[in-house]
């Protein structure tokens, strides 16, 4: 038997410890609970590399369900309740390392389904919840699609540029009418001492001039195409 010694503990802390043991139904002696708490504190301090370094999370991995340090497991059978708790990285039952299935079978002396028979209370929670409910919630959370990460800078999509109207076809300009060539001698023969002008279609210039070499030009001195393209 190892020797023990007393340590001063404030009345408020001792009262809180006694109330917690009473509410949870734990059969652990208060002195043993204090000893466990001190060992937990020492282990947490040794995990950090510095004074302010946070300790690595510890707990027991039950299949896909992680039970953090300080989690309580409860097994109800024939009106009786038995408890196990997670201490560090191990599940402890009656001071010995165990597993959820072994804990359930040892308490009932029968083959049990630990997921259906064990209820769990994780540190920070007030209510007990069945183990299969914890596992179901974990599976549903894993099935939910992960929202896509927002891009730091979205690409600016250029707005659709309205189609430019095709340039209008060049307006068909009316060719400038060529001035009518008035022959210098577009007069009718003298009759009774007076000169009677003839209509333009009947006027004829018989005086030779430039380009007066073609037979078809003898009626007019110039043709229209010669005037337009020369």
PyMOL commands that place a pseudoatom at each C-alpha (Angstrom):
pseudoatom trace, name=CA, resn=UNK, resi=1, chain=A, elem=C, hetatm=0, pos=[0.000, 0.000, 0.000]
pseudoatom trace, name=CA, resn=UNK, resi=2, chain=A, elem=C, hetatm=0, pos=[1.432, 3.338, -1.049]
pseudoatom trace, name=CA, resn=UNK, resi=3, chain=A, elem=C, hetatm=0, pos=[1.719, 6.106, 1.497]
pseudoatom trace, name=CA, resn=UNK, resi=4, chain=A, elem=C, hetatm=0, pos=[-0.555, 9.146, 1.153]
pseudoatom trace, name=CA, resn=UNK, resi=5, chain=A, elem=C, hetatm=0, pos=[-0.354, 12.711, 2.340]
pseudoatom trace, name=CA, resn=UNK, resi=6, chain=A, elem=C, hetatm=0, pos=[-2.865, 15.508, 2.671]
pseudoatom trace, name=CA, resn=UNK, resi=7, chain=A, elem=C, hetatm=0, pos=[-3.070, 18.548, 0.396]
pseudoatom trace, name=CA, resn=UNK, resi=8, chain=A, elem=C, hetatm=0, pos=[-4.973, 21.707, 1.190]
pseudoatom trace, name=CA, resn=UNK, resi=9, chain=A, elem=C, hetatm=0, pos=[-8.020, 22.153, -1.025]
pseudoatom trace, name=CA, resn=UNK, resi=10, chain=A, elem=C, hetatm=0, pos=[-10.389, 25.111, -0.999]
pseudoatom trace, name=CA, resn=UNK, resi=11, chain=A, elem=C, hetatm=0, pos=[-13.915, 24.367, 0.296]
pseudoatom trace, name=CA, resn=UNK, resi=12, chain=A, elem=C, hetatm=0, pos=[-15.461, 25.600, -2.959]
pseudoatom trace, name=CA, resn=UNK, resi=13, chain=A, elem=C, hetatm=0, pos=[-13.378, 23.177, -5.080]
pseudoatom trace, name=CA, resn=UNK, resi=14, chain=A, elem=C, hetatm=0, pos=[-14.031, 20.279, -2.723]
pseudoatom trace, name=CA, resn=UNK, resi=15, chain=A, elem=C, hetatm=0, pos=[-17.787, 20.971, -2.733]
pseudoatom trace, name=CA, resn=UNK, resi=16, chain=A, elem=C, hetatm=0, pos=[-17.841, 21.114, -6.535]
pseudoatom trace, name=CA, resn=UNK, resi=17, chain=A, elem=C, hetatm=0, pos=[-15.986, 17.790, -6.690]
pseudoatom trace, name=CA, resn=UNK, resi=18, chain=A, elem=C, hetatm=0, pos=[-18.401, 16.104, -4.274]
pseudoatom trace, name=CA, resn=UNK, resi=19, chain=A, elem=C, hetatm=0, pos=[-21.436, 17.411, -6.184]
pseudoatom trace, name=CA, resn=UNK, resi=20, chain=A, elem=C, hetatm=0, pos=[-19.996, 16.190, -9.485]
pseudoatom trace, name=CA, resn=UNK, resi=21, chain=A, elem=C, hetatm=0, pos=[-19.352, 12.699, -8.127]
pseudoatom trace, name=CA, resn=UNK, resi=22, chain=A, elem=C, hetatm=0, pos=[-22.855, 12.599, -6.671]
pseudoatom trace, name=CA, resn=UNK, resi=23, chain=A, elem=C, hetatm=0, pos=[-24.582, 13.788, -9.878]
pseudoatom trace, name=CA, resn=UNK, resi=24, chain=A, elem=C, hetatm=0, pos=[-22.699, 11.376, -12.111]
pseudoatom trace, name=CA, resn=UNK, resi=25, chain=A, elem=C, hetatm=0, pos=[-23.139, 8.441, -9.782]
pseudoatom trace, name=CA, resn=UNK, resi=26, chain=A, elem=C, hetatm=0, pos=[-19.405, 7.733, -9.725]
pseudoatom trace, name=CA, resn=UNK, resi=27, chain=A, elem=C, hetatm=0, pos=[-18.142, 5.491, -6.953]
pseudoatom trace, name=CA, resn=UNK, resi=28, chain=A, elem=C, hetatm=0, pos=[-14.670, 7.035, -7.010]
pseudoatom trace, name=CA, resn=UNK, resi=29, chain=A, elem=C, hetatm=0, pos=[-13.365, 8.224, -3.650]
pseudoatom trace, name=CA, resn=UNK, resi=30, chain=A, elem=C, hetatm=0, pos=[-12.878, 12.041, -3.503]
pseudoatom trace, name=CA, resn=UNK, resi=31, chain=A, elem=C, hetatm=0, pos=[-9.211, 11.601, -2.548]
pseudoatom trace, name=CA, resn=UNK, resi=32, chain=A, elem=C, hetatm=0, pos=[-8.697, 9.314, -5.549]
pseudoatom trace, name=CA, resn=UNK, resi=33, chain=A, elem=C, hetatm=0, pos=[-10.487, 11.803, -7.809]
pseudoatom trace, name=CA, resn=UNK, resi=34, chain=A, elem=C, hetatm=0, pos=[-8.139, 14.554, -6.616]
pseudoatom trace, name=CA, resn=UNK, resi=35, chain=A, elem=C, hetatm=0, pos=[-5.136, 12.325, -7.294]
pseudoatom trace, name=CA, resn=UNK, resi=36, chain=A, elem=C, hetatm=0, pos=[-6.426, 11.599, -10.839]
pseudoatom trace, name=CA, resn=UNK, resi=37, chain=A, elem=C, hetatm=0, pos=[-7.011, 15.287, -11.474]
pseudoatom trace, name=CA, resn=UNK, resi=38, chain=A, elem=C, hetatm=0, pos=[-3.464, 16.176, -10.414]
pseudoatom trace, name=CA, resn=UNK, resi=39, chain=A, elem=C, hetatm=0, pos=[-2.015, 13.476, -12.662]
pseudoatom trace, name=CA, resn=UNK, resi=40, chain=A, elem=C, hetatm=0, pos=[-4.085, 14.793, -15.568]
pseudoatom trace, name=CA, resn=UNK, resi=41, chain=A, elem=C, hetatm=0, pos=[-2.794, 18.288, -14.921]
pseudoatom trace, name=CA, resn=UNK, resi=42, chain=A, elem=C, hetatm=0, pos=[0.812, 17.076, -14.855]
pseudoatom trace, name=CA, resn=UNK, resi=43, chain=A, elem=C, hetatm=0, pos=[0.329, 15.164, -18.118]
pseudoatom trace, name=CA, resn=UNK, resi=44, chain=A, elem=C, hetatm=0, pos=[-1.186, 18.241, -19.786]
pseudoatom trace, name=CA, resn=UNK, resi=45, chain=A, elem=C, hetatm=0, pos=[1.736, 20.395, -18.667]
pseudoatom trace, name=CA, resn=UNK, resi=46, chain=A, elem=C, hetatm=0, pos=[4.265, 17.911, -20.014]
pseudoatom trace, name=CA, resn=UNK, resi=47, chain=A, elem=C, hetatm=0, pos=[2.627, 17.860, -23.429]
pseudoatom trace, name=CA, resn=UNK, resi=48, chain=A, elem=C, hetatm=0, pos=[3.487, 21.499, -24.186]
pseudoatom trace, name=CA, resn=UNK, resi=49, chain=A, elem=C, hetatm=0, pos=[6.952, 22.683, -25.220]
pseudoatom trace, name=CA, resn=UNK, resi=50, chain=A, elem=C, hetatm=0, pos=[6.562, 25.988, -23.405]
pseudoatom trace, name=CA, resn=UNK, resi=51, chain=A, elem=C, hetatm=0, pos=[4.634, 27.593, -20.626]
pseudoatom trace, name=CA, resn=UNK, resi=52, chain=A, elem=C, hetatm=0, pos=[1.871, 28.851, -22.939]
pseudoatom trace, name=CA, resn=UNK, resi=53, chain=A, elem=C, hetatm=0, pos=[1.959, 26.024, -25.496]
pseudoatom trace, name=CA, resn=UNK, resi=54, chain=A, elem=C, hetatm=0, pos=[-1.427, 24.279, -25.736]
pseudoatom trace, name=CA, resn=UNK, resi=55, chain=A, elem=C, hetatm=0, pos=[-1.482, 20.586, -24.928]
pseudoatom trace, name=CA, resn=UNK, resi=56, chain=A, elem=C, hetatm=0, pos=[-2.315, 18.139, -27.683]
pseudoatom trace, name=CA, resn=UNK, resi=57, chain=A, elem=C, hetatm=0, pos=[-5.887, 16.835, -27.492]
pseudoatom trace, name=CA, resn=UNK, resi=58, chain=A, elem=C, hetatm=0, pos=[-6.071, 13.422, -25.911]
pseudoatom trace, name=CA, resn=UNK, resi=59, chain=A, elem=C, hetatm=0, pos=[-8.848, 10.892, -25.952]
pseudoatom trace, name=CA, resn=UNK, resi=60, chain=A, elem=C, hetatm=0, pos=[-9.989, 7.410, -26.896]
pseudoatom trace, name=CA, resn=UNK, resi=61, chain=A, elem=C, hetatm=0, pos=[-10.731, 6.528, -30.533]
pseudoatom trace, name=CA, resn=UNK, resi=62, chain=A, elem=C, hetatm=0, pos=[-13.786, 4.266, -30.744]
pseudoatom trace, name=CA, resn=UNK, resi=63, chain=A, elem=C, hetatm=0, pos=[-14.049, 3.224, -34.395]
pseudoatom trace, name=CA, resn=UNK, resi=64, chain=A, elem=C, hetatm=0, pos=[-15.071, 6.438, -36.171]
pseudoatom trace, name=CA, resn=UNK, resi=65, chain=A, elem=C, hetatm=0, pos=[-16.059, 8.194, -32.919]
pseudoatom trace, name=CA, resn=UNK, resi=66, chain=A, elem=C, hetatm=0, pos=[-13.456, 10.142, -30.947]
pseudoatom trace, name=CA, resn=UNK, resi=67, chain=A, elem=C, hetatm=0, pos=[-14.049, 10.374, -27.203]
pseudoatom trace, name=CA, resn=UNK, resi=68, chain=A, elem=C, hetatm=0, pos=[-12.005, 13.225, -25.712]
pseudoatom trace, name=CA, resn=UNK, resi=69, chain=A, elem=C, hetatm=0, pos=[-10.298, 12.963, -22.374]
pseudoatom trace, name=CA, resn=UNK, resi=70, chain=A, elem=C, hetatm=0, pos=[-12.837, 13.218, -19.559]
pseudoatom trace, name=CA, resn=UNK, resi=71, chain=A, elem=C, hetatm=0, pos=[-15.710, 11.554, -21.446]
pseudoatom trace, name=CA, resn=UNK, resi=72, chain=A, elem=C, hetatm=0, pos=[-18.016, 9.363, -19.375]
pseudoatom trace, name=CA, resn=UNK, resi=73, chain=A, elem=C, hetatm=0, pos=[-19.680, 6.171, -20.609]
pseudoatom trace, name=CA, resn=UNK, resi=74, chain=A, elem=C, hetatm=0, pos=[-22.767, 4.751, -18.903]
pseudoatom trace, name=CA, resn=UNK, resi=75, chain=A, elem=C, hetatm=0, pos=[-24.239, 1.294, -19.203]
pseudoatom trace, name=CA, resn=UNK, resi=76, chain=A, elem=C, hetatm=0, pos=[-27.735, 0.569, -17.914]
pseudoatom trace, name=CA, resn=UNK, resi=77, chain=A, elem=C, hetatm=0, pos=[-28.778, -3.028, -17.213]
pseudoatom trace, name=CA, resn=UNK, resi=78, chain=A, elem=C, hetatm=0, pos=[-31.711, -4.256, -15.102]
pseudoatom trace, name=CA, resn=UNK, resi=79, chain=A, elem=C, hetatm=0, pos=[-32.121, -0.933, -13.327]
pseudoatom trace, name=CA, resn=UNK, resi=80, chain=A, elem=C, hetatm=0, pos=[-28.435, -0.695, -12.488]
pseudoatom trace, name=CA, resn=UNK, resi=81, chain=A, elem=C, hetatm=0, pos=[-25.925, 1.744, -13.972]
pseudoatom trace, name=CA, resn=UNK, resi=82, chain=A, elem=C, hetatm=0, pos=[-22.231, 1.215, -14.405]
pseudoatom trace, name=CA, resn=UNK, resi=83, chain=A, elem=C, hetatm=0, pos=[-19.744, 3.877, -15.506]
pseudoatom trace, name=CA, resn=UNK, resi=84, chain=A, elem=C, hetatm=0, pos=[-16.459, 4.054, -17.357]
pseudoatom trace, name=CA, resn=UNK, resi=85, chain=A, elem=C, hetatm=0, pos=[-14.462, 7.114, -18.286]
pseudoatom trace, name=CA, resn=UNK, resi=86, chain=A, elem=C, hetatm=0, pos=[-11.760, 8.169, -20.717]
pseudoatom trace, name=CA, resn=UNK, resi=87, chain=A, elem=C, hetatm=0, pos=[-8.484, 8.905, -18.990]
pseudoatom trace, name=CA, resn=UNK, resi=88, chain=A, elem=C, hetatm=0, pos=[-5.866, 10.277, -21.337]
pseudoatom trace, name=CA, resn=UNK, resi=89, chain=A, elem=C, hetatm=0, pos=[-5.833, 7.931, -24.306]
pseudoatom trace, name=CA, resn=UNK, resi=90, chain=A, elem=C, hetatm=0, pos=[-7.431, 4.965, -22.551]
pseudoatom trace, name=CA, resn=UNK, resi=91, chain=A, elem=C, hetatm=0, pos=[-10.906, 3.913, -21.532]
pseudoatom trace, name=CA, resn=UNK, resi=92, chain=A, elem=C, hetatm=0, pos=[-10.834, 2.981, -17.841]
pseudoatom trace, name=CA, resn=UNK, resi=93, chain=A, elem=C, hetatm=0, pos=[-13.324, 0.661, -16.137]
pseudoatom trace, name=CA, resn=UNK, resi=94, chain=A, elem=C, hetatm=0, pos=[-12.850, -0.233, -12.482]
pseudoatom trace, name=CA, resn=UNK, resi=95, chain=A, elem=C, hetatm=0, pos=[-9.290, 1.062, -12.590]
pseudoatom trace, name=CA, resn=UNK, resi=96, chain=A, elem=C, hetatm=0, pos=[-8.279, -1.037, -15.599]
pseudoatom trace, name=CA, resn=UNK, resi=97, chain=A, elem=C, hetatm=0, pos=[-8.002, -0.261, -19.334]
pseudoatom trace, name=CA, resn=UNK, resi=98, chain=A, elem=C, hetatm=0, pos=[-10.983, -1.540, -21.268]
pseudoatom trace, name=CA, resn=UNK, resi=99, chain=A, elem=C, hetatm=0, pos=[-12.961, -1.110, -24.479]
pseudoatom trace, name=CA, resn=UNK, resi=100, chain=A, elem=C, hetatm=0, pos=[-16.608, -0.097, -24.974]
pseudoatom trace, name=CA, resn=UNK, resi=101, chain=A, elem=C, hetatm=0, pos=[-17.594, -3.618, -25.991]
pseudoatom trace, name=CA, resn=UNK, resi=102, chain=A, elem=C, hetatm=0, pos=[-15.712, -5.222, -23.112]
pseudoatom trace, name=CA, resn=UNK, resi=103, chain=A, elem=C, hetatm=0, pos=[-17.187, -2.690, -20.708]
pseudoatom trace, name=CA, resn=UNK, resi=104, chain=A, elem=C, hetatm=0, pos=[-20.726, -3.578, -21.832]
pseudoatom trace, name=CA, resn=UNK, resi=105, chain=A, elem=C, hetatm=0, pos=[-20.119, -7.330, -21.736]
pseudoatom trace, name=CA, resn=UNK, resi=106, chain=A, elem=C, hetatm=0, pos=[-18.384, -7.305, -18.349]
pseudoatom trace, name=CA, resn=UNK, resi=107, chain=A, elem=C, hetatm=0, pos=[-21.243, -5.411, -16.743]
pseudoatom trace, name=CA, resn=UNK, resi=108, chain=A, elem=C, hetatm=0, pos=[-23.987, -7.691, -18.096]
pseudoatom trace, name=CA, resn=UNK, resi=109, chain=A, elem=C, hetatm=0, pos=[-22.061, -10.965, -18.478]
pseudoatom trace, name=CA, resn=UNK, resi=110, chain=A, elem=C, hetatm=0, pos=[-23.707, -11.282, -21.884]
pseudoatom trace, name=CA, resn=UNK, resi=111, chain=A, elem=C, hetatm=0, pos=[-22.885, -10.374, -25.458]
pseudoatom trace, name=CA, resn=UNK, resi=112, chain=A, elem=C, hetatm=0, pos=[-24.114, -6.842, -26.066]
pseudoatom trace, name=CA, resn=UNK, resi=113, chain=A, elem=C, hetatm=0, pos=[-24.148, -4.231, -28.821]
pseudoatom trace, name=CA, resn=UNK, resi=114, chain=A, elem=C, hetatm=0, pos=[-22.122, -1.431, -27.267]
pseudoatom trace, name=CA, resn=UNK, resi=115, chain=A, elem=C, hetatm=0, pos=[-23.387, 1.150, -29.769]
pseudoatom trace, name=CA, resn=UNK, resi=116, chain=A, elem=C, hetatm=0, pos=[-26.989, 0.503, -28.693]
pseudoatom trace, name=CA, resn=UNK, resi=117, chain=A, elem=C, hetatm=0, pos=[-26.439, -0.008, -24.952]
pseudoatom trace, name=CA, resn=UNK, resi=118, chain=A, elem=C, hetatm=0, pos=[-23.881, 2.648, -23.992]
pseudoatom trace, name=CA, resn=UNK, resi=119, chain=A, elem=C, hetatm=0, pos=[-24.711, 6.310, -23.542]
pseudoatom trace, name=CA, resn=UNK, resi=120, chain=A, elem=C, hetatm=0, pos=[-22.041, 8.989, -23.641]
pseudoatom trace, name=CA, resn=UNK, resi=121, chain=A, elem=C, hetatm=0, pos=[-21.544, 12.393, -22.075]
pseudoatom trace, name=CA, resn=UNK, resi=122, chain=A, elem=C, hetatm=0, pos=[-18.739, 14.413, -23.608]
pseudoatom trace, name=CA, resn=UNK, resi=123, chain=A, elem=C, hetatm=0, pos=[-17.066, 17.136, -21.504]
pseudoatom trace, name=CA, resn=UNK, resi=124, chain=A, elem=C, hetatm=0, pos=[-18.993, 20.378, -21.808]
pseudoatom trace, name=CA, resn=UNK, resi=125, chain=A, elem=C, hetatm=0, pos=[-22.336, 18.651, -22.441]
pseudoatom trace, name=CA, resn=UNK, resi=126, chain=A, elem=C, hetatm=0, pos=[-25.057, 18.283, -19.807]
pseudoatom trace, name=CA, resn=UNK, resi=127, chain=A, elem=C, hetatm=0, pos=[-27.122, 15.485, -21.307]
pseudoatom trace, name=CA, resn=UNK, resi=128, chain=A, elem=C, hetatm=0, pos=[-26.346, 11.866, -22.061]
pseudoatom trace, name=CA, resn=UNK, resi=129, chain=A, elem=C, hetatm=0, pos=[-26.667, 10.649, -25.644]
pseudoatom trace, name=CA, resn=UNK, resi=130, chain=A, elem=C, hetatm=0, pos=[-26.590, 7.138, -27.027]
pseudoatom trace, name=CA, resn=UNK, resi=131, chain=A, elem=C, hetatm=0, pos=[-23.393, 6.133, -28.797]
pseudoatom trace, name=CA, resn=UNK, resi=132, chain=A, elem=C, hetatm=0, pos=[-25.155, 5.258, -32.066]
pseudoatom trace, name=CA, resn=UNK, resi=133, chain=A, elem=C, hetatm=0, pos=[-26.671, 8.746, -32.162]
pseudoatom trace, name=CA, resn=UNK, resi=134, chain=A, elem=C, hetatm=0, pos=[-23.204, 10.293, -31.923]
pseudoatom trace, name=CA, resn=UNK, resi=135, chain=A, elem=C, hetatm=0, pos=[-22.018, 8.058, -34.757]
pseudoatom trace, name=CA, resn=UNK, resi=136, chain=A, elem=C, hetatm=0, pos=[-25.059, 8.894, -36.906]
pseudoatom trace, name=CA, resn=UNK, resi=137, chain=A, elem=C, hetatm=0, pos=[-24.508, 12.620, -36.478]
pseudoatom trace, name=CA, resn=UNK, resi=138, chain=A, elem=C, hetatm=0, pos=[-20.860, 12.188, -37.445]
pseudoatom trace, name=CA, resn=UNK, resi=139, chain=A, elem=C, hetatm=0, pos=[-21.801, 10.254, -40.606]
pseudoatom trace, name=CA, resn=UNK, resi=140, chain=A, elem=C, hetatm=0, pos=[-24.375, 12.858, -41.631]
pseudoatom trace, name=CA, resn=UNK, resi=141, chain=A, elem=C, hetatm=0, pos=[-21.852, 15.654, -41.164]
pseudoatom trace, name=CA, resn=UNK, resi=142, chain=A, elem=C, hetatm=0, pos=[-19.346, 13.780, -43.346]
pseudoatom trace, name=CA, resn=UNK, resi=143, chain=A, elem=C, hetatm=0, pos=[-21.918, 13.378, -46.151]
pseudoatom trace, name=CA, resn=UNK, resi=144, chain=A, elem=C, hetatm=0, pos=[-22.723, 17.049, -46.397]
pseudoatom trace, name=CA, resn=UNK, resi=145, chain=A, elem=C, hetatm=0, pos=[-20.954, 18.625, -49.375]
pseudoatom trace, name=CA, resn=UNK, resi=146, chain=A, elem=C, hetatm=0, pos=[-18.180, 20.984, -48.510]
pseudoatom trace, name=CA, resn=UNK, resi=147, chain=A, elem=C, hetatm=0, pos=[-18.898, 24.516, -49.757]
pseudoatom trace, name=CA, resn=UNK, resi=148, chain=A, elem=C, hetatm=0, pos=[-16.481, 25.488, -52.451]
pseudoatom trace, name=CA, resn=UNK, resi=149, chain=A, elem=C, hetatm=0, pos=[-13.738, 27.851, -51.470]
pseudoatom trace, name=CA, resn=UNK, resi=150, chain=A, elem=C, hetatm=0, pos=[-14.319, 31.387, -52.553]
pseudoatom trace, name=CA, resn=UNK, resi=151, chain=A, elem=C, hetatm=0, pos=[-11.880, 32.634, -55.106]
pseudoatom trace, name=CA, resn=UNK, resi=152, chain=A, elem=C, hetatm=0, pos=[-9.668, 35.405, -53.882]
pseudoatom trace, name=CA, resn=UNK, resi=153, chain=A, elem=C, hetatm=0, pos=[-10.231, 37.373, -57.059]
pseudoatom trace, name=CA, resn=UNK, resi=154, chain=A, elem=C, hetatm=0, pos=[-12.964, 36.496, -59.476]
pseudoatom trace, name=CA, resn=UNK, resi=155, chain=A, elem=C, hetatm=0, pos=[-12.266, 36.800, -63.140]
pseudoatom trace, name=CA, resn=UNK, resi=156, chain=A, elem=C, hetatm=0, pos=[-13.989, 39.724, -64.662]
pseudoatom trace, name=CA, resn=UNK, resi=157, chain=A, elem=C, hetatm=0, pos=[-16.167, 38.407, -67.436]
pseudoatom trace, name=CA, resn=UNK, resi=158, chain=A, elem=C, hetatm=0, pos=[-16.222, 40.939, -70.252]
pseudoatom trace, name=CA, resn=UNK, resi=159, chain=A, elem=C, hetatm=0, pos=[-19.634, 42.193, -71.051]
pseudoatom trace, name=CA, resn=UNK, resi=160, chain=A, elem=C, hetatm=0, pos=[-21.016, 41.287, -74.396]
pseudoatom trace, name=CA, resn=UNK, resi=161, chain=A, elem=C, hetatm=0, pos=[-20.142, 44.018, -76.809]
pseudoatom trace, name=CA, resn=UNK, resi=162, chain=A, elem=C, hetatm=0, pos=[-23.166, 44.982, -78.860]
pseudoatom trace, name=CA, resn=UNK, resi=163, chain=A, elem=C, hetatm=0, pos=[-22.726, 44.057, -82.451]
pseudoatom trace, name=CA, resn=UNK, resi=164, chain=A, elem=C, hetatm=0, pos=[-21.802, 47.064, -84.455]
pseudoatom trace, name=CA, resn=UNK, resi=165, chain=A, elem=C, hetatm=0, pos=[-24.180, 47.877, -87.211]
pseudoatom trace, name=CA, resn=UNK, resi=166, chain=A, elem=C, hetatm=0, pos=[-22.640, 47.273, -90.613]
pseudoatom trace, name=CA, resn=UNK, resi=167, chain=A, elem=C, hetatm=0, pos=[-21.531, 50.445, -92.293]
pseudoatom trace, name=CA, resn=UNK, resi=168, chain=A, elem=C, hetatm=0, pos=[-24.163, 51.796, -94.601]
pseudoatom trace, name=CA, resn=UNK, resi=169, chain=A, elem=C, hetatm=0, pos=[-23.703, 51.103, -98.204]
pseudoatom trace, name=CA, resn=UNK, resi=170, chain=A, elem=C, hetatm=0, pos=[-22.348, 54.057, -100.053]
pseudoatom trace, name=CA, resn=UNK, resi=171, chain=A, elem=C, hetatm=0, pos=[-25.258, 56.054, -101.212]
pseudoatom trace, name=CA, resn=UNK, resi=172, chain=A, elem=C, hetatm=0, pos=[-25.802, 55.921, -104.866]
pseudoatom trace, name=CA, resn=UNK, resi=173, chain=A, elem=C, hetatm=0, pos=[-25.035, 59.427, -105.855]
pseudoatom trace, name=CA, resn=UNK, resi=174, chain=A, elem=C, hetatm=0, pos=[-26.800, 60.737, -108.817]
pseudoatom trace, name=CA, resn=UNK, resi=175, chain=A, elem=C, hetatm=0, pos=[-24.243, 61.513, -111.439]
pseudoatom trace, name=CA, resn=UNK, resi=176, chain=A, elem=C, hetatm=0, pos=[-23.912, 65.155, -112.083]
pseudoatom trace, name=CA, resn=UNK, resi=177, chain=A, elem=C, hetatm=0, pos=[-25.725, 65.871, -115.264]
pseudoatom trace, name=CA, resn=UNK, resi=178, chain=A, elem=C, hetatm=0, pos=[-23.426, 67.043, -117.923]
pseudoatom trace, name=CA, resn=UNK, resi=179, chain=A, elem=C, hetatm=0, pos=[-24.222, 70.453, -119.225]
pseudoatom trace, name=CA, resn=UNK, resi=180, chain=A, elem=C, hetatm=0, pos=[-25.794, 70.392, -122.535]
pseudoatom trace, name=CA, resn=UNK, resi=181, chain=A, elem=C, hetatm=0, pos=[-23.394, 71.438, -125.233]
pseudoatom trace, name=CA, resn=UNK, resi=182, chain=A, elem=C, hetatm=0, pos=[-24.929, 74.188, -127.052]
pseudoatom trace, name=CA, resn=UNK, resi=183, chain=A, elem=C, hetatm=0, pos=[-23.514, 74.365, -130.538]
pseudoatom trace, name=CA, resn=UNK, resi=184, chain=A, elem=C, hetatm=0, pos=[-22.587, 77.869, -131.471]
pseudoatom trace, name=CA, resn=UNK, resi=185, chain=A, elem=C, hetatm=0, pos=[-24.645, 77.754, -134.616]
pseudoatom trace, name=CA, resn=UNK, resi=186, chain=A, elem=C, hetatm=0, pos=[-27.843, 76.060, -133.506]
pseudoatom trace, name=CA, resn=UNK, resi=187, chain=A, elem=C, hetatm=0, pos=[-30.142, 78.202, -135.522]
pseudoatom trace, name=CA, resn=UNK, resi=188, chain=A, elem=C, hetatm=0, pos=[-32.602, 77.566, -138.273]
pseudoatom trace, name=CA, resn=UNK, resi=189, chain=A, elem=C, hetatm=0, pos=[-32.160, 79.063, -141.733]
pseudoatom trace, name=CA, resn=UNK, resi=190, chain=A, elem=C, hetatm=0, pos=[-33.052, 82.606, -142.071]
pseudoatom trace, name=CA, resn=UNK, resi=191, chain=A, elem=C, hetatm=0, pos=[-36.605, 83.271, -143.075]
pseudoatom trace, name=CA, resn=UNK, resi=192, chain=A, elem=C, hetatm=0, pos=[-37.596, 86.765, -143.865]
pseudoatom trace, name=CA, resn=UNK, resi=193, chain=A, elem=C, hetatm=0, pos=[-34.592, 88.280, -142.150]
pseudoatom trace, name=CA, resn=UNK, resi=194, chain=A, elem=C, hetatm=0, pos=[-35.170, 86.578, -138.668]
pseudoatom trace, name=CA, resn=UNK, resi=195, chain=A, elem=C, hetatm=0, pos=[-33.460, 83.636, -136.993]
pseudoatom trace, name=CA, resn=UNK, resi=196, chain=A, elem=C, hetatm=0, pos=[-35.689, 80.962, -135.438]
pseudoatom trace, name=CA, resn=UNK, resi=197, chain=A, elem=C, hetatm=0, pos=[-33.980, 78.698, -132.826]
pseudoatom trace, name=CA, resn=UNK, resi=198, chain=A, elem=C, hetatm=0, pos=[-34.420, 74.983, -133.416]
pseudoatom trace, name=CA, resn=UNK, resi=199, chain=A, elem=C, hetatm=0, pos=[-35.226, 72.416, -130.725]
pseudoatom trace, name=CA, resn=UNK, resi=200, chain=A, elem=C, hetatm=0, pos=[-32.159, 70.786, -129.043]
pseudoatom trace, name=CA, resn=UNK, resi=201, chain=A, elem=C, hetatm=0, pos=[-32.812, 67.471, -130.764]
pseudoatom trace, name=CA, resn=UNK, resi=202, chain=A, elem=C, hetatm=0, pos=[-32.740, 69.172, -134.155]
pseudoatom trace, name=CA, resn=UNK, resi=203, chain=A, elem=C, hetatm=0, pos=[-29.694, 71.266, -133.486]
pseudoatom trace, name=CA, resn=UNK, resi=204, chain=A, elem=C, hetatm=0, pos=[-26.561, 70.177, -135.291]
pseudoatom trace, name=CA, resn=UNK, resi=205, chain=A, elem=C, hetatm=0, pos=[-23.014, 71.420, -135.187]
pseudoatom trace, name=CA, resn=UNK, resi=206, chain=A, elem=C, hetatm=0, pos=[-21.390, 70.947, -138.515]
pseudoatom trace, name=CA, resn=UNK, resi=207, chain=A, elem=C, hetatm=0, pos=[-18.181, 72.741, -137.718]
pseudoatom trace, name=CA, resn=UNK, resi=208, chain=A, elem=C, hetatm=0, pos=[-15.238, 70.360, -137.433]
pseudoatom trace, name=CA, resn=UNK, resi=209, chain=A, elem=C, hetatm=0, pos=[-13.380, 70.274, -134.120]
pseudoatom trace, name=CA, resn=UNK, resi=210, chain=A, elem=C, hetatm=0, pos=[-11.339, 67.982, -131.852]
pseudoatom trace, name=CA, resn=UNK, resi=211, chain=A, elem=C, hetatm=0, pos=[-12.273, 64.291, -132.118]
pseudoatom trace, name=CA, resn=UNK, resi=212, chain=A, elem=C, hetatm=0, pos=[-14.383, 65.013, -135.134]
pseudoatom trace, name=CA, resn=UNK, resi=213, chain=A, elem=C, hetatm=0, pos=[-12.995, 61.991, -136.949]
pseudoatom trace, name=CA, resn=UNK, resi=214, chain=A, elem=C, hetatm=0, pos=[-15.552, 59.307, -136.222]
pseudoatom trace, name=CA, resn=UNK, resi=215, chain=A, elem=C, hetatm=0, pos=[-18.664, 59.070, -138.356]
pseudoatom trace, name=CA, resn=UNK, resi=216, chain=A, elem=C, hetatm=0, pos=[-21.001, 58.680, -135.385]
pseudoatom trace, name=CA, resn=UNK, resi=217, chain=A, elem=C, hetatm=0, pos=[-19.681, 61.900, -133.893]
pseudoatom trace, name=CA, resn=UNK, resi=218, chain=A, elem=C, hetatm=0, pos=[-20.630, 64.070, -136.759]
pseudoatom trace, name=CA, resn=UNK, resi=219, chain=A, elem=C, hetatm=0, pos=[-23.972, 64.800, -135.194]
pseudoatom trace, name=CA, resn=UNK, resi=220, chain=A, elem=C, hetatm=0, pos=[-22.522, 66.040, -131.895]
pseudoatom trace, name=CA, resn=UNK, resi=221, chain=A, elem=C, hetatm=0, pos=[-19.023, 67.229, -131.249]
pseudoatom trace, name=CA, resn=UNK, resi=222, chain=A, elem=C, hetatm=0, pos=[-18.563, 65.148, -128.042]
pseudoatom trace, name=CA, resn=UNK, resi=223, chain=A, elem=C, hetatm=0, pos=[-20.088, 61.956, -126.730]
pseudoatom trace, name=CA, resn=UNK, resi=224, chain=A, elem=C, hetatm=0, pos=[-21.207, 61.775, -123.132]
pseudoatom trace, name=CA, resn=UNK, resi=225, chain=A, elem=C, hetatm=0, pos=[-18.661, 59.051, -122.140]
pseudoatom trace, name=CA, resn=UNK, resi=226, chain=A, elem=C, hetatm=0, pos=[-15.830, 61.101, -123.605]
pseudoatom trace, name=CA, resn=UNK, resi=227, chain=A, elem=C, hetatm=0, pos=[-16.769, 64.051, -121.460]
pseudoatom trace, name=CA, resn=UNK, resi=228, chain=A, elem=C, hetatm=0, pos=[-17.205, 61.942, -118.267]
pseudoatom trace, name=CA, resn=UNK, resi=229, chain=A, elem=C, hetatm=0, pos=[-13.965, 59.911, -118.398]
pseudoatom trace, name=CA, resn=UNK, resi=230, chain=A, elem=C, hetatm=0, pos=[-11.488, 62.230, -120.085]
for i in range(1, 230): cmd.bond("trace and resi %d" % i, "trace and resi %d" % (i + 1))
show_as sticks, trace
zoom trace
